[in-house]
């Protein structure tokens, strides 16, 4: 390895002496190597994502195609209620003499917990971002921003443990919830986990609003609060929307916190004080020891594919909306 | 960046999965390969026993380095099917084999299924330390977990709703409880399923109206109820002694099954499991050693 490199270097020097034209060409070659390397790395990550998609899809496919699987569960059967003694029941009981794979309670659980997380985290994070970018002195800013961003480094299992042990008891003491572990506790834990993401992106968006906007608002005689709330905040709206979309994606895909803090009972209701079961928690709890290739296994992969699609769609449309807002704002100014 | 970790994980899991499927059927060699070569033994079956089997395998492999023991779960039924099909050397089962299954082993393997009791397991019914209830009958417990009994008062406890805790549905303990307490009916939807018995214990510690079940070894900071077989039977507390003499109603043996009496490495391993060294591992895992003699 060493010898060719030395020769290579000497060669380059000789070329350099000979003329700047050939040197430029050599530089171009080096550049191209780096370019190709970077492209390869990018391709590998794209390929990996595609492979994951293919893998998940492949494992879920028997649910659509296999007659063997259809004896136990059909895609439609996963949505339709189970009729029993005149009642419509939505039940998730995959390990049973008669397996019941109704995913409605799981979808509702995921959405419920994610909404709680967003309702908790978005106002808090955006307010924090507003404070740090608009009001805080440079010293406070330099302390607060990394401190909040450091929260992103707290492992979700630690957040989950905190929610399980401490938060759940406080919530029950304050609200007298029916279950100690419930959608509210899990949602707050999740909110805590997505705060740093929403904060960082929102803060960047606010800081990106040109100084001239603020100066113009103040020059027109508006107060500081008016300038912040009526000029800066709307101008940063696309970025803040992006922050919310990112937060949503993280929250609906988060697993550890909900496994630990939600109680995982597949109850179908709107109550926040009762236990709930999310899609992610179901996959995490059941995939570990499920018989590979069984209908239960296929259903779990179908849930994974569903989650993948949901985040993908939200991110995709989120991006479109954000782009649209950005263009409109750009045109307006 | 967000994709990197799931990605790495997926690959690792896939690789692990491949490795497992490649090796699992390699256990056909009942006779055992020639001495000096590295030998492989496969154990498959009960999820309740996976960890126990793994601890045994680790300890045994440490003592005899040229031996490889592979332990996989899937459930007692899966293990028995594997024994019938000849894809495992030893089947781990947390229930006795049915006559029909014994016949199939005889028919397909040409040898009778040989049962070896290897450990004892007692299931404790947990309540909070502050709960005044001291005992419960199996039918009452069934009513609670089916969701028919909603309040503690109906079974002699405080006037408050019962909060149900249980295990995720792939747990062997879940299966055992479902079979022996619920008579194979479905758990109530309101049962909160937690990952691991430790999580159940921790939840009940913080919940004065909670009820849960799991291994007796996890009992810390909470209480285990005495259990009555039915309303007329005496209430028995779970312990090494009541599990061993059979008076505790939700205690069971854990079994190894082989096609024909184990030979070679299989025999050495089964003998070791029954020896003092092997039985000593059991209590570390949370189950009980076999009664002596």
Interface residues (C-beta under 8 A of the other chain):
Chain A: X45 X48 X49 X52 X55 X91 X92 X93 X94 X95 X96 X97 X100 X105 X164 X165 X168 X169 X178 X179 X180 X181 X259 X260 X263 X264 X265 X266 X267 X268 X274 X275 X277 X284 X285 X286 X288 X289 X290 X291 X292
Chain B: X3 X4 X6 X7 X10 X14 X17 X21 X47 X50 X73 X74 X75 X78 X161 X163 X164 X168 X169 X170 X174 X175 X178 X184 X186 X187 X189 X190 X191 X192 X193 X194 X195 X199 X202 X203 X206 X207 X210
